[in-house]
Structures are given as C-alpha cells and as structure tokens.
Amino acid sequence: MAIFCERKPSKYLELPYAADMSDRLITVDRTDKYLGHPDLAETDSGRLLIVYPAGHGRGQIIMKSSDDFGKTWSERRTDLPASWARSQETPTIYNLHFTDGRSKLVIISGAPYWHAGVQDGRFLPEMKPDGFNFSYSDDGGESWSEFENFYSPMDTVVCMSSLTQLKENGKFVDKWLGTFHNHDFVNYKSILTFDGNKAQWSTPVPLFTFREVEKEVGICEIEIIRSDADVLILIARGESRKTHSVISLSYDEGKSWTKPKELPYLLCGDRHKAAYDKKSKKVIVSFRQLIPERKSLFSSRRGIFDGWVAWIGTFDDLISMATEDKNTRYGERLYLLARNYGAWYDCGYNGIVVREGKALLVTYGAFDKRNKKPYIVATEVEF
C-alpha cells in the first residue's frame, strides 16, 4: 500500500496547492449525456459565450451565454447555424480586434479522422479527415454564419488550439497565427486574414523545425501567449508521456521557435490555456493535470493526476522555465480547481476570460463522486 500512496501529484509538484477549490464550481450544463471540451470568449459588451460539443469531441455545437461573469448561464441557444450540428471536433472561439476598431467573433471546428465507436448508447460511424470549418459573427454573437470549410482533406486536431494576433514593425496588424496538429503530431500554422468580410487562411505549413523532438514528445494542443515584451510563449501537451509538457519561445512573431524544453511538474498536463491580467500583471494557465509516470509492476498508467489545475505567475517565470537549467522560477501559486472522479483523466479542456484582477474559467469533467458522467462547469479565480 505504501507504494500506491506515493503515487500522488503532491509528491512531484514544485509548489503546493494554494487551495482546493472543488467546492466552488458553478454548473453550466449537465444532462445524462456526455458533455465536454468547452471554450470561452468575451464579447465587446462583456457577455461571455461558451461553446462545446454534444459528445466527446464530435457532436453538435452547443452555445450558452452569461451576462454576470459566469454566475448564471442562459438556456442553450436554439437559433444557431444548421451546419454546426455536423461539427466534427472540439470548437474553439475567439474575439478578434482589428486595427480600425472593428471586432469579429470566430469559431473554428477541426475535422480529424475518427474511428467508429459507441457513445451514450449511440453508434458513431467512422469519420474521414475534412480540414477545418469556420464560422463568424459581426454582431456580438447574436447571429452566426454557416460553416465554411478549408483545406479538406487535412487531418486537423484541436483547431485552432491558439489564435494569436501578430505584429509588424512593433504594431499589431490584422493577421492572426493559428495552430493545430494531426495524428502524427505534426503541428501546423496557418495565418488568418480577411478580404473584406471573407476569411482567408494561408496554406498550413509545419510550425517547428524540430521534427524529431516534436515526434518524440508528441507535441500537440499548442497554446501561445504574447508577453509584455512581445515574446511569444508556447506551451504544449506531450502526448507520448515520455516527457513533461514543453515550452518554447519565439522572438520573431512565430517564424522560428527555440528548441522545446520540458516544463516543471507543476505545469505538466494537457490543453493549456493562458491569459494575462493587466491589473495584477500576472499570467494564469489552466489545464488538465497529468504528470508522466513510467509503467511499472504496480501501474499500467502513463501518468498521475488530481484533475483540473490553474497556475499563476509572471511572464518572467515562464521565460525562465524556457531558458534556465538552474535557478528556474516556479511562479506564485497553484490551484486545484476541481478533482475529477471520472474515467481516467477525462477533464480539463478549458477556456479563460480575464477581467480586472479576476479570471472566469470553464471546463468539463466528472466532478461528482456519485455520477461520473462529464458535465460543464465554471469557476472564478482572483489574482
């Protein structure tokens, strides 16, 4: 028994949990069916929009809204585009701000390969790779365009896992760097621009030159955040579980990247989402915790976890993790946002909105010991 008791994340974490916030969750949506993989955006009016599939990855896109920073949520929208019912992957949502003051909400849904299977008693047929689908709103999310498809038959997983506005000559331009990966763990980038109201995505090309590292680590689900010194900081999942999650830096607007470096245990996990709070000058990173562990006589698993976790620190802390072999800065706080009781580590894909010293976060998971079906929740964190 002593051996099993040692298999806890707390044995490895460089910072102890500042708090276990599992009792602070707000239920956004819960049924007797599987719900998962949400993302979140804030409109210019302050309304929060959450999107998630009715199923594990593939399934009709559901949208709800909140006008009180996540304390209460609307009913499911019933006036959404018909094409959203055929969504093939986890949707991502962003609010783009143009240099002329306009804004546009966008939703991207990848279309990767899916094997046949059964979920919630329903047979799910095999699905072929089909590029990615794109929808937009010019009226704050009141109405949305039907899906437009790009780059079929590419295999696109978690697309766009990040979408980062770019700069030229030190000033923002109307270009956004999007990222996704395929099942061979090749990570791609595509630049989004607009010709009038028409979206244009550049031909996807590999993001990294470090193909051997990318393949060995199983780099995927990339998140990119821009530092206050205009360094692009990339954090990614390591699906092989042979290494920790990784971090990389770009000093030239994503044209090149430093060799990916393993993160400390406290940031090991999947589907990292990051946001910067200007008031506190702190960064929050939310993710599904998964600390790699080698298979042994006592465990066939490839990792240990508690559930949904958030880290708070600074850009300097993250850059230290990407560049220092000694004297690494570990940040300020680590929160256990929710303990997951469901199958394996199935939780933690998330979205973040930051507002004046507070962050509203959403995710999915089986956070109820009595009923282990994943559902959608929200929680608030103060900086």
TIKOLMAR-599398 format. One record per residue (C-alpha): residue number from 0; residue in one letter; x, y, z. Coordinates in steps of 0.2 Angstrom, whole numbers, always signed. Layout:
> nr	rest	x	y	z
> NUM	a	X	Y	Z;
...
This chain:
> nr	rest	x	y	z
> 0	m	+0	+0	+0;
> 1	a	+14	+12	+4;
> 2	i	+20	+11	-15;
> 3	f	+2	+16	-21;
> 4	c	+1	+30	-8;
> 5	e	+17	+38	-15;
> 6	r	+9	+39	-32;
> 7	k	+1	+57	-29;
> 8	p	+5	+73	-39;
> 9	s	+9	+82	-22;
> 10	k	+25	+71	-22;
> 11	y	+31	+79	-38;
> 12	l	+24	+97	-38;
> 13	e	+37	+111	-35;
> 14	l	+23	+122	-27;
> 15	p	+10	+115	-15;
> 16	y	-8	+119	-19;
> 17	a	-13	+136	-13;
> 18	a	-31	+129	-11;
> 19	d	-43	+115	-17;
> 20	m	-57	+125	-25;
> 21	s	-68	+109	-29;
> 22	d	-82	+116	-19;
> 23	r	-84	+132	-29;
> 24	l	-89	+125	-45;
> 25	i	-104	+133	-54;
> 26	t	-114	+121	-66;
> 27	v	-116	+127	-83;
> 28	d	-124	+112	-91;
> 29	r	-127	+95	-86;
> 30	t	-138	+80	-93;
> 31	d	-137	+61	-93;
> 32	k	-126	+63	-109;
> 33	y	-108	+66	-111;
> 34	l	-103	+84	-112;
> 35	g	-86	+90	-114;
> 36	h	-72	+101	-121;
> 37	p	-78	+119	-119;
> 38	d	-70	+136	-125;
> 39	l	-75	+153	-119;
> 40	a	-74	+171	-126;
> 41	e	-80	+188	-120;
> 42	t	-89	+200	-132;
> 43	d	-86	+218	-133;
> 44	s	-102	+221	-122;
> 45	g	-95	+210	-108;
> 46	r	-106	+195	-112;
> 47	l	-97	+178	-110;
> 48	l	-100	+165	-124;
> 49	i	-96	+146	-121;
> 50	v	-96	+133	-134;
> 51	y	-94	+114	-133;
> 52	p	-99	+99	-142;
> 53	a	-113	+87	-138;
> 54	g	-102	+72	-136;
> 55	h	-84	+68	-134;
> 56	g	-76	+80	-147;
> 57	r	-88	+77	-162;
> 58	g	-106	+82	-160;
> 59	q	-117	+97	-162;
> 60	i	-110	+113	-155;
> 61	i	-119	+120	-140;
> 62	m	-119	+138	-135;
> 63	k	-124	+147	-119;
> 64	s	-121	+165	-113;
> 65	s	-118	+174	-96;
> 66	d	-121	+192	-93;
> 67	d	-114	+191	-75;
> 68	f	-97	+185	-77;
> 69	g	-101	+167	-76;
> 70	k	-113	+167	-60;
> 71	t	-128	+161	-70;
> 72	w	-130	+155	-88;
> 73	s	-143	+156	-101;
> 74	e	-153	+141	-109;
> 75	r	-145	+133	-124;
> 76	r	-146	+143	-140;
> 77	t	-159	+136	-152;
> 78	d	-155	+149	-166;
> 79	l	-138	+143	-171;
> 80	p	-132	+138	-189;
> 81	a	-138	+121	-196;
> 82	s	-121	+117	-201;
> 83	w	-115	+117	-183;
> 84	a	-124	+101	-180;
> 85	r	-111	+92	-191;
> 86	s	-96	+98	-180;
> 87	q	-83	+85	-181;
> 88	e	-71	+91	-167;
> 89	t	-69	+102	-151;
> 90	p	-74	+120	-156;
> 91	t	-63	+135	-152;
> 92	i	-70	+153	-150;
> 93	y	-60	+170	-151;
> 94	n	-65	+188	-152;
> 95	l	-54	+196	-164;
> 96	h	-50	+215	-163;
> 97	f	-45	+224	-179;
> 98	t	-33	+239	-180;
> 99	d	-48	+250	-186;
> 100	g	-58	+247	-171;
> 101	r	-69	+233	-178;
> 102	s	-71	+216	-169;
> 103	k	-77	+199	-176;
> 104	l	-81	+183	-166;
> 105	v	-75	+167	-174;
> 106	i	-77	+149	-171;
> 107	i	-66	+135	-178;
> 108	s	-70	+117	-178;
> 109	g	-57	+104	-184;
> 110	a	-62	+89	-194;
> 111	p	-50	+75	-190;
> 112	y	-51	+56	-193;
> 113	w	-62	+47	-180;
> 114	h	-64	+28	-179;
> 115	a	-81	+21	-177;
> 116	g	-87	+19	-159;
> 117	v	-101	+19	-146;
> 118	q	-105	+34	-135;
> 119	d	-120	+36	-124;
> 120	g	-128	+21	-132;
> 121	r	-127	+28	-149;
> 122	f	-116	+21	-163;
> 123	l	-104	+33	-170;
> 124	p	-98	+29	-188;
> 125	e	-80	+32	-194;
> 126	m	-77	+50	-200;
> 127	k	-64	+55	-213;
> 128	p	-52	+70	-211;
> 129	d	-60	+85	-219;
> 130	g	-49	+100	-215;
> 131	f	-57	+113	-203;
> 132	n	-74	+123	-203;
> 133	f	-75	+142	-199;
> 134	s	-90	+152	-194;
> 135	y	-90	+171	-189;
> 136	s	-101	+184	-181;
> 137	d	-101	+203	-183;
> 138	d	-115	+207	-171;
> 139	g	-108	+201	-154;
> 140	g	-113	+183	-156;
> 141	e	-132	+187	-160;
> 142	s	-130	+179	-177;
> 143	w	-118	+167	-185;
> 144	s	-113	+162	-202;
> 145	e	-114	+144	-208;
> 146	f	-98	+134	-208;
> 147	e	-86	+137	-222;
> 148	n	-73	+123	-225;
> 149	f	-55	+125	-228;
> 150	y	-41	+113	-233;
> 151	s	-50	+97	-234;
> 152	p	-45	+83	-233;
> 153	m	-32	+88	-220;
> 154	d	-32	+79	-203;
> 155	t	-34	+93	-191;
> 156	v	-35	+90	-172;
> 157	v	-40	+104	-159;
> 158	c	-40	+118	-172;
> 159	m	-36	+132	-169;
> 160	s	-29	+127	-152;
> 161	s	-22	+145	-152;
> 162	l	-25	+161	-162;
> 163	t	-13	+175	-159;
> 164	q	-14	+192	-167;
> 165	l	+3	+197	-175;
> 166	k	+14	+212	-175;
> 167	e	+24	+220	-189;
> 168	n	+37	+234	-185;
> 169	g	+31	+233	-167;
> 170	k	+12	+237	-171;
> 171	f	-2	+225	-172;
> 172	v	-9	+221	-189;
> 173	d	-25	+212	-195;
> 174	k	-16	+195	-196;
> 175	w	-18	+180	-184;
> 176	l	-7	+165	-181;
> 177	g	-17	+149	-179;
> 178	t	-11	+132	-174;
> 179	f	-17	+114	-175;
> 180	h	-9	+96	-176;
> 181	n	-13	+80	-184;
> 182	h	-12	+62	-178;
> 183	d	+6	+60	-182;
> 184	f	+9	+75	-171;
> 185	v	+15	+87	-184;
> 186	n	+10	+104	-178;
> 187	y	+4	+117	-192;
> 188	k	+2	+135	-193;
> 189	s	-10	+145	-204;
> 190	i	-12	+164	-205;
> 191	l	-29	+171	-204;
> 192	t	-33	+187	-214;
> 193	f	-48	+195	-221;
> 194	d	-53	+202	-239;
> 195	g	-67	+212	-234;
> 196	n	-78	+200	-224;
> 197	k	-71	+185	-232;
> 198	a	-59	+174	-221;
> 199	q	-43	+169	-229;
> 200	w	-32	+155	-221;
> 201	s	-14	+153	-228;
> 202	t	-9	+136	-233;
> 203	p	-5	+126	-217;
> 204	v	+14	+123	-215;
> 205	p	+24	+115	-201;
> 206	l	+27	+126	-186;
> 207	f	+43	+118	-180;
> 208	t	+59	+113	-187;
> 209	f	+62	+101	-173;
> 210	r	+53	+86	-180;
> 211	e	+62	+73	-170;
> 212	v	+58	+82	-154;
> 213	e	+40	+85	-159;
> 214	k	+38	+67	-163;
> 215	e	+47	+60	-148;
> 216	v	+37	+71	-136;
> 217	g	+20	+70	-146;
> 218	i	+19	+89	-145;
> 219	c	+1	+94	-148;
> 220	e	-13	+106	-142;
> 221	i	-2	+121	-143;
> 222	e	-6	+137	-133;
> 223	i	+3	+154	-137;
> 224	i	+3	+169	-126;
> 225	r	+11	+186	-130;
> 226	s	+22	+193	-116;
> 227	d	+23	+211	-112;
> 228	a	+40	+211	-120;
> 229	d	+32	+204	-137;
> 230	v	+40	+187	-134;
> 231	l	+28	+173	-140;
> 232	i	+27	+159	-127;
> 233	l	+21	+142	-132;
> 234	i	+15	+129	-120;
> 235	a	+11	+112	-126;
> 236	r	+5	+94	-121;
> 237	g	+17	+80	-123;
> 238	e	+6	+65	-128;
> 239	s	+19	+52	-128;
> 240	r	+20	+54	-109;
> 241	k	+39	+50	-111;
> 242	t	+42	+68	-106;
> 243	h	+34	+83	-97;
> 244	s	+24	+96	-106;
> 245	v	+35	+108	-115;
> 246	i	+38	+126	-118;
> 247	s	+46	+136	-132;
> 248	l	+49	+154	-137;
> 249	s	+48	+165	-152;
> 250	y	+56	+182	-154;
> 251	d	+51	+184	-172;
> 252	e	+32	+183	-172;
> 253	g	+31	+164	-174;
> 254	k	+43	+162	-189;
> 255	s	+55	+152	-178;
> 256	w	+55	+144	-161;
> 257	t	+68	+139	-148;
> 258	k	+70	+121	-145;
> 259	p	+56	+115	-135;
> 260	k	+61	+112	-116;
> 261	e	+52	+102	-103;
> 262	l	+42	+111	-91;
> 263	p	+42	+109	-72;
> 264	y	+30	+96	-65;
> 265	l	+18	+109	-59;
> 266	l	+14	+114	-77;
> 267	c	+13	+96	-83;
> 268	g	-4	+92	-92;
> 269	d	-15	+94	-107;
> 270	r	-24	+108	-116;
> 271	h	-16	+123	-108;
> 272	k	-25	+139	-110;
> 273	a	-16	+155	-104;
> 274	a	-22	+173	-101;
> 275	y	-14	+189	-94;
> 276	d	-21	+201	-81;
> 277	k	-15	+219	-84;
> 278	k	-21	+224	-67;
> 279	s	-10	+212	-57;
> 280	k	+2	+209	-71;
> 281	k	+0	+191	-68;
> 282	v	-2	+176	-80;
> 283	i	-14	+162	-77;
> 284	v	-13	+145	-86;
> 285	s	-27	+132	-84;
> 286	f	-25	+114	-89;
> 287	r	-29	+96	-86;
> 288	q	-15	+90	-74;
> 289	l	-6	+74	-80;
> 290	i	+11	+71	-73;
> 291	p	+20	+57	-83;
> 292	e	+24	+41	-74;
> 293	r	+33	+26	-81;
> 294	k	+23	+10	-82;
> 295	s	+28	-2	-68;
> 296	l	+23	-18	-60;
> 297	f	+11	-8	-49;
> 298	s	+3	+3	-63;
> 299	s	-1	+2	-81;
> 300	r	-5	+20	-82;
> 301	r	+6	+33	-90;
> 302	g	+3	+47	-78;
> 303	i	-5	+53	-62;
> 304	f	-17	+67	-59;
> 305	d	-29	+76	-47;
> 306	g	-39	+85	-60;
> 307	w	-41	+102	-66;
> 308	v	-27	+114	-61;
> 309	a	-23	+133	-63;
> 310	w	-5	+140	-61;
> 311	i	-2	+159	-58;
> 312	g	+14	+168	-61;
> 313	t	+23	+180	-72;
> 314	f	+29	+181	-90;
> 315	d	+47	+181	-82;
> 316	d	+43	+165	-73;
> 317	l	+38	+156	-90;
> 318	i	+53	+163	-99;
> 319	s	+64	+156	-85;
> 320	m	+56	+139	-87;
> 321	a	+60	+140	-106;
> 322	t	+78	+146	-104;
> 323	e	+86	+142	-87;
> 324	d	+93	+125	-82;
> 325	k	+96	+131	-65;
> 326	n	+88	+144	-54;
> 327	t	+71	+141	-63;
> 328	r	+57	+152	-56;
> 329	y	+41	+141	-52;
> 330	g	+29	+155	-51;
> 331	e	+17	+161	-37;
> 332	r	+3	+149	-34;
> 333	l	-5	+133	-40;
> 334	y	-24	+129	-38;
> 335	l	-33	+113	-38;
> 336	l	-49	+119	-47;
> 337	a	-58	+103	-46;
> 338	r	-55	+85	-43;
> 339	n	-60	+73	-57;
> 340	y	-68	+56	-52;
> 341	g	-72	+50	-70;
> 342	a	-64	+38	-82;
> 343	w	-45	+41	-81;
> 344	y	-41	+59	-83;
> 345	d	-55	+64	-94;
> 346	c	-57	+83	-90;
> 347	g	-49	+100	-91;
> 348	y	-51	+106	-108;
> 349	n	-55	+124	-104;
> 350	g	-57	+142	-108;
> 351	i	-52	+158	-99;
> 352	v	-58	+176	-99;
> 353	v	-49	+189	-88;
> 354	r	-56	+205	-81;
> 355	e	-48	+217	-69;
> 356	g	-40	+205	-57;
> 357	k	-51	+190	-59;
> 358	a	-52	+176	-71;
> 359	l	-68	+166	-76;
> 360	l	-63	+148	-81;
> 361	v	-74	+135	-89;
> 362	t	-71	+116	-91;
> 363	y	-79	+99	-91;
> 364	g	-76	+84	-81;
> 365	a	-84	+71	-69;
> 366	f	-83	+81	-53;
> 367	d	-97	+72	-44;
> 368	k	-92	+56	-35;
> 369	r	-110	+49	-36;
> 370	n	-112	+52	-55;
> 371	k	-96	+50	-66;
> 372	k	-103	+57	-82;
> 373	p	-94	+73	-88;
> 374	y	-103	+90	-87;
> 375	i	-99	+108	-90;
> 376	v	-94	+119	-75;
> 377	a	-87	+137	-72;
> 378	t	-76	+144	-58;
> 379	e	-69	+161	-53;
> 380	v	-51	+164	-48;
> 381	e	-44	+180	-41;
> 382	f	-26	+186	-44;
